[in-house]
């Protein structure tokens, strides 16, 4: 298919179009030309002949000059998949980072300790913003304590069983290990599968295997965590593998295995903290995000697909870190609370709560959802403002699951019922 002529489509001034820069299209001079003290001229409109299809919904000409595209329906208002072969570089000269970042927190800034103005002036993926990796302490003590902890442990047990049967769960993404499951996770996976399907006659043998692999993993995994995506993924794999052995050891009922698991619980907490600190300092340096302009044209489809895929893959990694931290920290706190009494609240980890993002099976679906509505990167231990502000169908199952054990089943069920009744 021949590429359409650029003449009828160009809305930017000639200077911005030639430089492939965004133009605010103000007359008689756009702001960019005014700042550069350059002559600002616009192309002469051409007569259109025959039947011409209307411009796509929310043509770029109608977009207000805003920076926070995460709060708007940016995908529908700027382009659709069908428009990729008709939009040119001068019409949609957007950096990938401009389109869905920076994020705006779903709750008021004072609730999460984020200055909206400072966040709006940052660059980089919304899920790597420094503010989102800060532990946020609860304002009230009851919000820091998991209620009905036995039921919470049972629910996490179901998560692990779901992983065995489906190769993913609510904190291990289905695409996290798509390039190959690390050997430590393979060992934990097969050990857990064997443990779940064990026959009574071989239970002690399997528990011995769990204990031996727990000891081997903690003894061998002394490699420092490197501050790059591969290093973070490798350490995340070790953390998840160790958690599998610890979970079996702490809650199986074997006194010997529980004693061994308790000795390694500080190691698990240390690994989680180390993982968190490395990711907190990470800025996606080994990805090319933000280095290439986003120009949705047919000839650039592969390049733009690669850009959105990189962003999605980086989110999968960091969101898996967030959710893994939440599950492990909550399980460890629940165990120590049940055995020793209350423990200190270390703070609220943020996670992405927008329904559909975790389940998206392609970069295009994930990207579209991020652009349509705010991704809702929220503090895990502060469900109150979110429950008050959003209907239940806008939050994903992980949020509903976790918050059930913070505010109670009745309150969460009432929130869900109210959401359906108002639709």
C-alpha positions in Angstrom: 0.0 0.0 0.0 1.4 3.4 -1.0 2.0 5.8 1.8 -0.6 8.7 1.8 0.6 12.1 0.9 1.8 14.2 3.8 0.3 17.4 2.5 -3.4 17.0 3.5 -2.5 15.5 6.8 0.0 18.0 8.2 -1.4 20.1 11.0 1.9 21.2 12.5 3.7 24.3 11.4 6.4 23.8 8.7 9.3 24.2 11.2 8.0 21.7 13.7 7.1 19.2 10.9 10.6 19.5 9.5 12.2 19.0 12.9 9.7 16.2 13.8 8.7 18.0 17.0 5.3 18.4 18.7 3.6 21.6 17.6 0.8 23.2 19.7 -0.6 24.7 16.4 -1.2 28.1 17.8 -1.7 30.9 15.4 0.0 33.1 14.2 3.0 31.5 15.9 3.4 28.2 17.8 5.1 28.3 21.2 8.2 26.4 19.9 8.9 28.8 17.1 8.2 31.7 19.4 10.8 30.4 21.9 13.3 29.8 19.1 12.6 33.3 17.6 12.0 31.5 14.3 9.5 32.3 11.5 6.4 30.2 12.0 4.5 29.3 8.8 1.8 26.8 8.2 1.1 24.7 5.0 -1.7 26.0 2.8 -4.8 23.8 3.0 -5.6 21.8 0.0 -8.9 21.1 -1.5 -10.3 17.7 -0.7 -12.0 15.9 -3.6 -14.5 13.1 -3.5 -15.6 11.4 -0.3 -13.2 11.8 2.5 -13.5 9.8 5.7 -13.9 11.9 8.9 -10.8 12.4 11.1 -10.2 9.8 13.8 -11.9 10.3 17.1 -10.1 12.9 19.2 -7.7 14.0 16.4 -4.4 15.3 17.7 -5.5 18.8 16.8 -8.1 18.7 19.6 -5.8 17.5 22.3 -5.2 20.0 25.1 -1.6 20.8 25.9 -1.3 18.5 28.9 1.5 16.4 30.2 -0.3 13.8 32.3 -1.8 11.4 29.6 -2.3 8.8 32.3 -5.3 10.6 33.5 -7.0 10.8 30.1 -8.3 8.5 27.5 -5.1 9.1 25.5 -5.3 6.1 23.2 -8.8 6.9 21.9 -8.2 10.6 21.8 -5.0 10.4 19.8 -5.0 7.3 17.7 -6.4 3.9 17.1 -4.9 0.8 15.6 -6.8 1.5 12.3 -5.1 4.9 12.1 -1.5 3.7 12.1 -1.2 3.7 8.3 -2.6 7.3 8.0 -0.9 9.2 10.8 2.4 10.8 10.0 5.3 11.8 12.1 4.5 15.5 12.2 0.9 14.8 13.2 1.8 12.6 16.1 5.3 13.2 17.2 5.1 11.8 20.7 7.8 10.3 22.9 6.7 6.9 24.3 7.2 8.3 27.8 4.9 11.3 27.0 1.9 9.0 26.3 1.4 7.1 29.6 3.7 8.8 32.1 4.0 10.3 34.5 1.2 8.7 36.6 -1.0 10.5 39.0 -1.8 8.6 42.2 -5.4 7.5 42.5 -5.8 8.9 46.0 -5.1 12.5 47.2 -1.5 13.3 47.5 -1.7 13.7 51.2 -2.9 10.1 51.5 0.2 8.7 49.9 2.7 11.4 50.5 3.2 12.2 46.8 3.5 15.8 45.5 1.5 15.8 42.3 3.4 18.8 40.9 6.8 17.2 41.4 5.5 13.9 39.9 4.2 15.7 36.8 7.6 17.2 36.1 9.4 13.9 36.1 10.4 11.8 33.1 10.6 8.0 32.8 8.1 5.2 33.2 5.4 5.8 35.7 6.1 2.6 37.5 9.8 3.5 38.1 9.1 6.9 39.7 11.2 7.2 42.9 8.1 8.2 44.9 6.4 4.9 44.1 9.2 2.8 45.7 9.0 4.6 49.1 7.5 2.6 51.9 4.4 4.5 53.2 3.3 3.9 56.8 -0.3 3.6 57.8 -2.1 6.3 59.6 -4.0 3.9 61.8 -2.7 0.8 63.6 -5.6 -1.6 62.6 -4.8 -1.1 58.9 -1.4 -2.7 59.5 -2.6 -5.9 60.8 -4.0 -8.8 58.7 -7.2 -10.1 60.2 -8.1 -13.8 60.1 -4.5 -14.7 59.3 -5.2 -18.4 59.0 -7.5 -17.8 56.2 -5.0 -15.5 54.5 -2.4 -18.3 54.7 -4.9 -20.7 53.1 -5.5 -18.2 50.3 -1.7 -17.9 49.6 -1.5 -21.7 49.6 -4.2 -21.7 46.9 -2.2 -19.1 44.9 0.8 -21.5 45.0 -1.3 -24.4 43.9 -2.7 -22.3 41.1 0.8 -21.6 39.9 1.5 -25.3 39.7 -1.6 -25.9 37.6 -1.5 -22.8 35.4 2.2 -21.6 35.4 1.3 -18.2 36.9 -0.6 -16.6 39.7 -1.4 -13.2 41.2 2.3 -12.4 42.0 4.1 -14.6 39.4 3.2 -13.1 36.0 2.5 -15.5 33.1 5.2 -13.8 31.0 7.8 -13.3 33.8 9.9 -16.4 32.8 8.9 -16.6 29.2 12.6 -16.7 28.1 13.3 -19.7 30.4 12.6 -20.5 34.1 15.8 -20.1 36.2 17.0 -23.4 37.6 16.3 -22.3 41.2 12.6 -21.7 40.3 12.5 -25.0 38.4 13.6 -26.8 41.6 11.1 -25.0 43.7 8.3 -25.6 41.2 9.0 -29.3 40.9 9.4 -29.6 44.7 6.1 -27.9 45.3 4.3 -30.0 42.7 5.7 -33.1 44.3 4.7 -31.9 47.8 1.2 -31.1 46.7 0.7 -34.5 45.0 2.5 -36.5 47.7 1.4 -39.9 48.9 1.4 -40.4 52.7 4.1 -43.0 52.5 6.7 -40.6 50.9 5.8 -37.5 52.9 9.0 -37.6 55.1 11.1 -38.1 52.0 9.6 -35.0 50.4 10.0 -32.9 53.5 13.7 -33.9 53.6 14.0 -32.8 50.0 12.4 -29.4 50.9 14.8 -28.9 53.8 17.9 -29.9 51.7 16.9 -27.6 48.8 16.2 -24.8 51.3 19.7 -25.2 52.7 21.3 -25.4 49.3 19.6 -22.3 48.0 20.6 -20.1 50.9 24.1 -21.5 50.9 24.8 -21.1 47.2 23.0 -17.8 46.4 25.7 -15.4 47.5 26.0 -13.5 44.1 25.5 -9.7 44.5 22.4 -8.3 42.9 23.3 -6.2 39.8 21.3 -3.1 39.1 20.0 -4.2 35.7 16.9 -6.1 34.5 18.7 -9.4 34.3 20.2 -9.1 37.7 16.8 -8.1 39.2 15.1 -11.0 37.5 17.7 -13.4 38.8 17.3 -12.2 42.3 13.5 -12.2 42.1 13.7 -15.8 41.0 15.8 -16.7 44.1 13.4 -14.8 46.4 10.4 -16.7 44.9 12.1 -20.0 45.1 13.1 -19.5 48.8 9.6 -18.4 49.6 8.2 -21.7 48.3 10.5 -23.7 50.6 9.8 -21.3 53.5 6.0 -21.5 53.0 6.1 -25.3 53.1 8.4 -25.4 56.1 6.5 -22.9 58.2 3.0 -24.2 57.6 3.3 -28.0 56.9 3.2 -29.0 60.5 6.5 -30.7 60.7 8.3 -29.5 63.8 11.8 -30.3 62.4 11.1 -28.5 59.1 9.4 -25.5 60.8 12.5 -25.1 63.0 14.7 -25.0 59.9 12.4 -22.6 58.1 12.3 -20.2 61.1 16.1 -20.1 61.0 16.0 -19.0 57.3 13.2 -16.5 57.7 15.6 -13.6 58.4 17.4 -14.6 55.2 14.2 -14.4 53.2 13.4 -10.9 54.6 17.0 -9.8 53.9 16.7 -11.0 50.3 13.4 -9.2 49.8 14.8 -6.0 51.2 17.9 -6.2 49.0 15.7 -6.8 46.0 13.5 -3.8 46.8 16.5 -1.5 47.3 18.0 -2.4 43.9 14.7 -2.0 42.0 14.1 1.3 43.8 17.4 2.7 42.3 16.7 1.1 38.9 15.7 3.4 36.1 15.5 1.0 33.1 18.9 2.0 31.8 19.3 -1.2 29.9 16.1 -0.5 27.9 15.8 2.1 25.2 12.7 3.6 26.6 12.2 7.3 25.8 15.2 7.4 23.4 13.1 7.1 20.2 10.1 9.1 19.2 6.7 7.4 19.0 5.6 7.9 15.4 2.7 5.6 14.7 3.1 4.9 11.0 2.7 1.7 9.0 6.4 1.6 8.1 7.4 2.0 11.8 5.1 -0.6 13.2 7.9 -3.0 14.2 9.9 -0.3 15.9 6.9 1.0 17.8 5.8 -2.5 18.7 9.3 -3.2 20.2 9.1 0.1 22.2 5.7 -0.8 23.7 6.9 -4.4 24.3 9.9 -3.2 26.2 7.8 -1.0 28.4 5.4 -3.9 29.1 8.2 -6.3 29.9 9.8 -3.8 32.3 6.4 -3.3 34.0 6.0 -7.1 34.3 9.4 -7.4 36.1 8.8 -4.5 38.5 5.2 -5.3 39.2 6.2 -8.9 40.0 8.7 -7.5 42.5 6.0 -5.4 44.1 3.5 -8.2 44.4 6.1 -10.7 45.6 7.2 -8.3 48.3 3.6 -7.8 49.4 2.9 -11.5 49.6 6.2 -12.5 51.3 6.1 -9.6 53.8 2.5 -10.4 54.7 3.0 -14.1 55.1 6.1 -13.5 57.3 4.3 -11.0 59.4 1.3 -13.3 59.7 3.4 -16.2 60.9 5.3 -14.1 63.4 2.1 -12.6 64.7 0.5 -16.0 65.2 3.6 -17.4 67.0 5.0 -14.3 68.8 2.4 -11.6 68.9 2.2 -8.4 66.9 5.1 -7.2 64.7 6.0 -3.7 63.6 4.5 -2.5 60.3 7.3 -1.9 57.8 5.2 0.3 55.6 2.9 0.1 52.5 4.3 -1.2 49.2 2.6 0.2 46.1 1.2 -2.0 43.4 -0.8 -1.6 40.2 -4.5 -2.2 40.9 -6.2 -1.4 37.6 -8.3 -4.3 36.5 -7.0 -6.0 33.4 -3.4 -4.9 33.4 -2.0 -8.0 35.2 -4.1 -10.3 33.0 -3.2 -8.6 29.7 -1.6 -11.2 27.4 0.0 -8.7 24.9 1.8 -5.4 24.9 -0.9 -3.8 22.8 -3.7 -4.7 25.3 -1.6 -3.6 28.3 -0.7 -0.4 26.5 -4.3 0.4 25.6 -5.5 -0.1 29.1 -2.8 2.1 30.5 -3.8 4.9 28.2 -7.5 4.6 28.6 -7.5 5.0 32.4 -5.0 5.7 35.2 -3.1 2.5 36.0 -3.9 3.0 39.7 -0.5 2.5 41.3 -1.6 2.6 44.9 -0.4 1.8 48.5 -1.3 -1.7 49.4 -2.2 -1.0 53.1 -4.4 2.0 52.4 -7.5 0.5 50.7 -10.0 3.0 52.2 -9.6 5.9 49.7 -9.7 3.5 46.8 -12.8 1.6 47.9 -14.5 5.0 48.4 -13.5 6.4 45.1 -13.6 3.5 42.6 -16.2 0.8 41.8 -15.1 -2.7 42.5 -15.0 -3.7 38.8 -12.2 -1.2 38.2 -9.8 -3.0 40.7 -8.3 -6.3 39.9 -8.6 -9.6 41.9 -5.3 -9.1 43.7 -6.5 -5.9 45.2 -9.8 -7.4 46.3 -8.0 -10.5 47.7 -5.5 -8.6 49.7 -7.8 -5.9 51.0 -10.3 -8.6 52.2 -7.8 -9.5 54.9 -7.3 -5.8 55.8 -10.8 -4.5 56.1 -12.8 -7.7 56.3 -14.9 -9.9 54.0 -18.2 -8.1 54.7 -16.9 -4.7 53.8 -15.3 -5.9 50.6 -18.4 -7.9 49.6 -20.6 -4.8 50.3 -18.3 -2.7 48.1 -18.6 -5.3 45.3 -22.4 -5.6 45.7 -22.8 -1.8 45.7 -20.8 -1.5 42.5 -22.9 -4.0 40.7 -26.2 -2.4 42.0 -25.2 1.0 40.6 -24.5 -0.3 37.1 
